[in-house]
Amino acid sequence: MTQKKLVEDTVTLHRFIALYCEQKHDGQLKSAKVLHVSFENAIPYELSYHLCEACENTLLYSYERLQNCPHVEKPSCRKCPNPCYEKSMWKKIAGIMMYSGMRLGLTKIRKLFSK
């Protein structure tokens, strides 16, 4: 995996988790933090996030798995021959992705029709 791909996947993952957290955990205490997305000797990318503790743990777990992905050309986790997520976390991430993906897709469609 390249630095660019790692950053893109981490930013996408953050967007999904942030939307989920905003809509599902709105009343919970959220902390502002920065994740330094780094790959080998490349300059780190700083990703600021504002999540509740549960969603922060999910983001950090997923980032760790992305960082340690053994594939040069990373497949989608659903199609991966040897998944690195624990089953319970995979289900949790899949639920977040389904929830947020639907809402992000609808937002794009709404923007198309509003133009």
Buried (B, 14 or more C-beta within 10 A) or exposed (E): BEBEBBBEBBEEBBEBBBBBBBEBBEEEEBEEEEBEBBBEEEEEBEBEBEBBEBBBEBBBBBBEBBEEBEEEEBEEBEEBEEEBBEEEBBEBBEEBBEBBEEEBEEEEEEEEEEE
